[in-house]
Amino acid sequence: MTANPLFDLTGQVALVTGTSRGLGQYFGRALARAGADLIVTSRRTDDLLPFIAEIKALGRRAIPVELDVRDQQSIHAMAEAAEASFGHIDILVNNAGCNVRKPAFDVTWEDWNLILDTNLRGSFFVAQQMAKQMAKRGYGRIINIGSVTSVFGYAGLAPYGASRGGIRQLTMSLADDWGKHGITVNCLAPGWFETAQNKVMYENKEWVDYLIDRIPLKRPGAANDLDGAIVFLASEGSRYITGQTLLVDGGISTGSTRATISQPRV
């Protein structure tokens, strides 16, 4: 049990999509440590087995379910399997996503569809299925995973930024739609965290130095920097918060450049 009952998730069930690697596993660990049992998803359930073992070692139950968020039938099957596993879902972390980094001139039709279908359309229809179950019980916490690109533009990330900006707008709309059912919907927007998806960028020291110079806290995000935010949004501590975007970005969204402070004239 956590020290403060407002943030205790004991007895609750959290569904975290896209948990074969990266931020999805960060979120799952934090929720399990706060007391939640987990349903975790991936397109290949075999990829989830090491993480399942890790969660069980924490003393929590964990069930793997196959999910391809680009496939409507897969979403429906996942929702049925999730409900059958525990009988109810209290928390959804809508994390599954992808990215293709290219200059805007080079983005193809297929690139656009891959990113938007996964990150935005998939998130909506997963949320829709889970909200139908939550509404029957009059309670739910939906956490859509956005990005600092939900509020900030970066070259080479046009479709990704569009999808994450869409997540922010979607969050506000769903919060208004489903609040009467006791469901809160919020967006957690991480800044720059190293994951398997962007690992190659962090191998470039010049780029890392450039990034750190633009982060007020002077470092990229660390694995546990998201723990407090995800547990907060999943818990009773956030019961009167909905439709909001919580940036966990070390302050980079305050501005992309630093003004030069000139020396005063004597």
C-alpha positions, 0 to 999 in steps of 0.5 A: 500500500502507498503511504497516502490513500489518495494514491493507493491503487490496490484492488484496481486493474490497469490496462496499459497498451504498447508494453513490449518496451519503452514508456509503456513498461515505465507506466506499468511498473509505476502502477503496479508499485502503487498496487494495481494489477495489470493487463498489458498488450502488444502485437506479439504476446511473447514479447510481453513475457519478461515484463509479465514476470517482472510485474509478478515479482512485485506481487501483482497479477499481470495478464498479456493480451494481443492487440494491434491498435490499427485493427478494429477487430483486434481492439474489440477482441482485446476489450472482451479478453480484458474484461473476462480476465478481471471482470472490470477495468479501472484505468486505461493508459493509452500508450501504443504508438509509433513514429517515422522521422523524416523531413516533411518533403519526404513523408509518404502517404503510407508514413502518414497513415501508419502514424495517424492510424496508430497514434490517434485513431487507435487511441480513440477506438481503444478508449471507446471500448474501455469507456463503454465498460467503465460507464457501466460501473460509473468510474474510470480513469483514461490517460492518453499518452501524448508528447511535448509535440502535443504543444510544440513543433519540431522539424522532421516530426510533422505526422507525429506532431499532428497525431500527438496534437490530435491526442490533446484535442481528443482528450478534451472532447472525451473528457466532456463526453464521458464526465457524466459517466464518472470517467476522467480523461487526461493526457500525459505528455512526456518530453525527451526520454530515451527509449528503444524507439529513439535510442539512435538519437541519444548516441549522437553526443552533439544532439544530446548537448543541444537538447540539454541546453534547451531543457531548463532542468539540464537533462533528458527524462529518466525512467522514474520521472513519469512515475508520480504523474501516471499514478496521480492521473490514475488515482483518486488524487486527480478525481476533479481533474479532467480534459487536461494535458500534463507535461513532464518535460523538464521545462523544455516547452517553456521555449526552444531557444535561450536568449543571450543575456548581454553584459550591462554597459558601464 
